[in-house]
Amino acid sequence: MSERLETLKQARQRMVEDRDAHAKVLAAPFDRDKAERARSKFIEIQALIDALDRAITGEDVTSPKS
């Protein structure tokens, strides 16, 4: 696996962990201020995860197969 692909996968895993932390806030008893911030960050991070998924797929397609 290329170093670039490995880096993308590590970045994706880190973002999933960050997203999960915000999901826990959203699942907790409602606190309007915290929920609004968590919702915003969750959406932002999910968009980043989607972009990383596309980059990973692009690397899988363009990287030479062994």
mmCIF file of the C-alpha atoms, coordinates in Angstrom:
data_MODEL
# 
_entry.id   MODEL 
# 
loop_
_atom_site.group_PDB 
_atom_site.id 
_atom_site.type_symbol 
_atom_site.label_atom_id 
_atom_site.label_alt_id 
_atom_site.label_comp_id 
_atom_site.label_asym_id 
_atom_site.label_entity_id 
_atom_site.label_seq_id 
_atom_site.pdbx_PDB_ins_code 
_atom_site.Cartn_x 
_atom_site.Cartn_y 
_atom_site.Cartn_z 
_atom_site.occupancy 
_atom_site.B_iso_or_equiv 
_atom_site.pdbx_formal_charge 
_atom_site.auth_seq_id 
_atom_site.auth_comp_id 
_atom_site.auth_asym_id 
_atom_site.auth_atom_id 
_atom_site.pdbx_PDB_model_num 
ATOM 1  C CA . MET A 1 1  ? 0.000   0.000  0.000  1.00 0.00 ? 1  MET A CA 1 
ATOM 2  C CA . SER A 1 2  ? 1.322   3.403  -0.902 1.00 0.00 ? 2  SER A CA 1 
ATOM 3  C CA . GLU A 1 3  ? 2.305   5.868  1.783  1.00 0.00 ? 3  GLU A CA 1 
ATOM 4  C CA . ARG A 1 4  ? -0.279  8.336  0.456  1.00 0.00 ? 4  ARG A CA 1 
ATOM 5  C CA . LEU A 1 5  ? -3.083  5.763  0.708  1.00 0.00 ? 5  LEU A CA 1 
ATOM 6  C CA . GLU A 1 6  ? -2.022  4.819  4.228  1.00 0.00 ? 6  GLU A CA 1 
ATOM 7  C CA . THR A 1 7  ? -2.013  8.492  5.240  1.00 0.00 ? 7  THR A CA 1 
ATOM 8  C CA . LEU A 1 8  ? -5.514  8.987  3.832  1.00 0.00 ? 8  LEU A CA 1 
ATOM 9  C CA . LYS A 1 9  ? -6.791  5.931  5.711  1.00 0.00 ? 9  LYS A CA 1 
ATOM 10 C CA . GLN A 1 10 ? -5.231  7.137  8.968  1.00 0.00 ? 10 GLN A CA 1 
ATOM 11 C CA . ALA A 1 11 ? -6.755  10.587 8.497  1.00 0.00 ? 11 ALA A CA 1 
ATOM 12 C CA . ARG A 1 12 ? -10.154 9.004  7.838  1.00 0.00 ? 12 ARG A CA 1 
ATOM 13 C CA . GLN A 1 13 ? -9.925  6.895  10.997 1.00 0.00 ? 13 GLN A CA 1 
ATOM 14 C CA . ARG A 1 14 ? -9.033  9.939  13.079 1.00 0.00 ? 14 ARG A CA 1 
ATOM 15 C CA . MET A 1 15 ? -11.991 11.891 11.647 1.00 0.00 ? 15 MET A CA 1 
ATOM 16 C CA . VAL A 1 16 ? -14.363 8.977  12.359 1.00 0.00 ? 16 VAL A CA 1 
ATOM 17 C CA . GLU A 1 17 ? -13.223 9.066  15.994 1.00 0.00 ? 17 GLU A CA 1 
ATOM 18 C CA . ASP A 1 18 ? -13.829 12.833 16.139 1.00 0.00 ? 18 ASP A CA 1 
ATOM 19 C CA . ARG A 1 19 ? -17.257 12.421 14.530 1.00 0.00 ? 19 ARG A CA 1 
ATOM 20 C CA . ASP A 1 20 ? -18.176 9.715  17.052 1.00 0.00 ? 20 ASP A CA 1 
ATOM 21 C CA . ALA A 1 21 ? -17.425 12.090 19.921 1.00 0.00 ? 21 ALA A CA 1 
ATOM 22 C CA . HIS A 1 22 ? -19.889 14.618 18.480 1.00 0.00 ? 22 HIS A CA 1 
ATOM 23 C CA . ALA A 1 23 ? -22.481 11.877 17.930 1.00 0.00 ? 23 ALA A CA 1 
ATOM 24 C CA . LYS A 1 24 ? -22.274 11.045 21.639 1.00 0.00 ? 24 LYS A CA 1 
ATOM 25 C CA . VAL A 1 25 ? -23.070 14.662 22.489 1.00 0.00 ? 25 VAL A CA 1 
ATOM 26 C CA . LEU A 1 26 ? -26.053 14.534 20.123 1.00 0.00 ? 26 LEU A CA 1 
ATOM 27 C CA . ALA A 1 27 ? -27.263 11.291 21.732 1.00 0.00 ? 27 ALA A CA 1 
ATOM 28 C CA . ALA A 1 28 ? -26.943 12.679 25.278 1.00 0.00 ? 28 ALA A CA 1 
ATOM 29 C CA . PRO A 1 29 ? -29.759 14.458 27.094 1.00 0.00 ? 29 PRO A CA 1 
ATOM 30 C CA . PHE A 1 30 ? -30.598 17.628 25.178 1.00 0.00 ? 30 PHE A CA 1 
ATOM 31 C CA . ASP A 1 31 ? -28.563 20.758 25.847 1.00 0.00 ? 31 ASP A CA 1 
ATOM 32 C CA . ARG A 1 32 ? -29.395 23.235 23.104 1.00 0.00 ? 32 ARG A CA 1 
ATOM 33 C CA . ASP A 1 33 ? -26.024 25.014 22.983 1.00 0.00 ? 33 ASP A CA 1 
ATOM 34 C CA . LYS A 1 34 ? -23.964 21.817 23.025 1.00 0.00 ? 34 LYS A CA 1 
ATOM 35 C CA . ALA A 1 35 ? -26.291 20.081 20.559 1.00 0.00 ? 35 ALA A CA 1 
ATOM 36 C CA . GLU A 1 36 ? -26.095 22.926 18.044 1.00 0.00 ? 36 GLU A CA 1 
ATOM 37 C CA . ARG A 1 37 ? -22.296 22.983 18.141 1.00 0.00 ? 37 ARG A CA 1 
ATOM 38 C CA . ALA A 1 38 ? -22.083 19.190 17.983 1.00 0.00 ? 38 ALA A CA 1 
ATOM 39 C CA . ARG A 1 39 ? -24.495 19.041 15.039 1.00 0.00 ? 39 ARG A CA 1 
ATOM 40 C CA . SER A 1 40 ? -22.490 21.613 13.119 1.00 0.00 ? 40 SER A CA 1 
ATOM 41 C CA . LYS A 1 41 ? -19.176 19.863 13.788 1.00 0.00 ? 41 LYS A CA 1 
ATOM 42 C CA . PHE A 1 42 ? -20.700 16.445 12.985 1.00 0.00 ? 42 PHE A CA 1 
ATOM 43 C CA . ILE A 1 43 ? -21.848 17.658 9.569  1.00 0.00 ? 43 ILE A CA 1 
ATOM 44 C CA . GLU A 1 44 ? -18.495 19.341 8.879  1.00 0.00 ? 44 GLU A CA 1 
ATOM 45 C CA . ILE A 1 45 ? -16.537 16.224 9.834  1.00 0.00 ? 45 ILE A CA 1 
ATOM 46 C CA . GLN A 1 46 ? -18.850 13.927 7.850  1.00 0.00 ? 46 GLN A CA 1 
ATOM 47 C CA . ALA A 1 47 ? -18.232 16.027 4.739  1.00 0.00 ? 47 ALA A CA 1 
ATOM 48 C CA . LEU A 1 48 ? -14.503 15.627 5.332  1.00 0.00 ? 48 LEU A CA 1 
ATOM 49 C CA . ILE A 1 49 ? -14.890 11.852 5.764  1.00 0.00 ? 49 ILE A CA 1 
ATOM 50 C CA . ASP A 1 50 ? -16.814 11.713 2.485  1.00 0.00 ? 50 ASP A CA 1 
ATOM 51 C CA . ALA A 1 51 ? -14.005 13.635 0.766  1.00 0.00 ? 51 ALA A CA 1 
ATOM 52 C CA . LEU A 1 52 ? -11.411 11.281 2.257  1.00 0.00 ? 52 LEU A CA 1 
ATOM 53 C CA . ASP A 1 53 ? -13.445 8.283  1.048  1.00 0.00 ? 53 ASP A CA 1 
ATOM 54 C CA . ARG A 1 54 ? -13.389 9.711  -2.487 1.00 0.00 ? 54 ARG A CA 1 
ATOM 55 C CA . ALA A 1 55 ? -9.637  10.307 -2.255 1.00 0.00 ? 55 ALA A CA 1 
ATOM 56 C CA . ILE A 1 56 ? -9.065  6.751  -0.998 1.00 0.00 ? 56 ILE A CA 1 
ATOM 57 C CA . THR A 1 57 ? -11.165 5.354  -3.834 1.00 0.00 ? 57 THR A CA 1 
ATOM 58 C CA . GLY A 1 58 ? -9.181  7.466  -6.286 1.00 0.00 ? 58 GLY A CA 1 
ATOM 59 C CA . GLU A 1 59 ? -5.920  6.124  -4.901 1.00 0.00 ? 59 GLU A CA 1 
ATOM 60 C CA . ASP A 1 60 ? -7.205  2.537  -5.143 1.00 0.00 ? 60 ASP A CA 1 
ATOM 61 C CA . VAL A 1 61 ? -8.078  3.103  -8.805 1.00 0.00 ? 61 VAL A CA 1 
ATOM 62 C CA . THR A 1 62 ? -4.842  4.848  -9.768 1.00 0.00 ? 62 THR A CA 1 
ATOM 63 C CA . SER A 1 63 ? -2.342  2.850  -7.697 1.00 0.00 ? 63 SER A CA 1 
ATOM 64 C CA . PRO A 1 64 ? -0.612  -0.037 -9.488 1.00 0.00 ? 64 PRO A CA 1 
ATOM 65 C CA . LYS A 1 65 ? -1.757  -3.484 -8.444 1.00 0.00 ? 65 LYS A CA 1 
ATOM 66 C CA . SER A 1 66 ? 0.867   -5.930 -7.179 1.00 0.00 ? 66 SER A CA 1 
# 
